[in-house]
């Protein structure tokens, strides 16, 4: 079995490498550096690491100040607290003045697991993508995370990186190159398009294989760039396959499904179904048990495809 690597692990390793390369990279954390993996950077560059403590509003405000002084700050904590507790500071102190802050939030979604609903951010994509000037990226695996973190470091402006706790399988090979605003084609097909982000991308690929056995040809797109989103790829998929299923470890309201639906309804209305958290909070449990209970497994994607195709 292939090794599973959490996107937060790749984030920590890439951050340390960036710190070696660029002295303007600074890192801030809210007393969770072992969990967010910023501890890797802290060990290598202690003079450029700041533990702000359990004070997420101050975390974002301090990051904004460092950005205003010419540094490239990466501010990290759990997604629930980066986007929820510190929303006003993210909006008014970072996005409004368009400061060069990178918010790298880990432990997003249900796969936080046993920590339960209070720590499971299932609305963070929605919160961040509605803020003007904010770029939103949800990497699918370790390699894409490395590419996305490196992109964020050189991009000028606010970026929200959504990262996970649990290990995920590799999706991309050595030649993959992340491009902002571009979807990555993982499989081509003519009957339906699966659009996924984060931990759901590998499941969408598995679903496509099962659908092939059922005589259904599925296109699979990795939509890691939530904002800006690849409008052209979405329109093309709608026109060529005539049906769309979105797959996300997030509330179906406001996340990837909503972002895709906004494009579809304006440009090329086709039958569409959203696989995701059905407007509810999570609960304590193992990541896999939660994915099963909230209908985020490969078989749930297959069932959604079978339903949406009937509406073509």
Secondary structure as GFF3:
##gff-version 3
##sequence-region A 1 312
A	DSSP	alpha_helix	7	21	.	.	.	ID=ss1
A	DSSP	beta_strand	25	29	.	.	.	ID=ss2
A	DSSP	alpha_helix	33	36	.	.	.	ID=ss3
A	DSSP	alpha_helix	39	44	.	.	.	ID=ss4
A	DSSP	three_ten_helix	46	48	.	.	.	ID=ss5
A	DSSP	beta_strand	49	51	.	.	.	ID=ss6
A	DSSP	alpha_helix	56	68	.	.	.	ID=ss7
A	DSSP	beta_strand	72	78	.	.	.	ID=ss8
A	DSSP	alpha_helix	79	80	.	.	.	ID=ss9
A	DSSP	pi_helix	81	85	.	.	.	ID=ss10
A	DSSP	alpha_helix	87	89	.	.	.	ID=ss11
A	DSSP	pi_helix	90	95	.	.	.	ID=ss12
A	DSSP	beta_strand	101	106	.	.	.	ID=ss13
A	DSSP	three_ten_helix	110	112	.	.	.	ID=ss14
A	DSSP	three_ten_helix	117	119	.	.	.	ID=ss15
A	DSSP	alpha_helix	124	129	.	.	.	ID=ss16
A	DSSP	beta_strand	135	137	.	.	.	ID=ss17
A	DSSP	alpha_helix	142	154	.	.	.	ID=ss18
A	DSSP	beta_strand	159	162	.	.	.	ID=ss19
A	DSSP	beta_strand	184	187	.	.	.	ID=ss20
A	DSSP	beta_strand	192	196	.	.	.	ID=ss21
A	DSSP	alpha_helix	200	213	.	.	.	ID=ss22
A	DSSP	beta_strand	218	222	.	.	.	ID=ss23
A	DSSP	beta_strand	225	227	.	.	.	ID=ss24
A	DSSP	alpha_helix	231	241	.	.	.	ID=ss25
A	DSSP	beta_strand	243	251	.	.	.	ID=ss26
A	DSSP	alpha_helix	256	267	.	.	.	ID=ss27
A	DSSP	beta_strand	271	277	.	.	.	ID=ss28
A	DSSP	alpha_helix	287	293	.	.	.	ID=ss29
A	DSSP	alpha_helix	298	310	.	.	.	ID=ss30
###
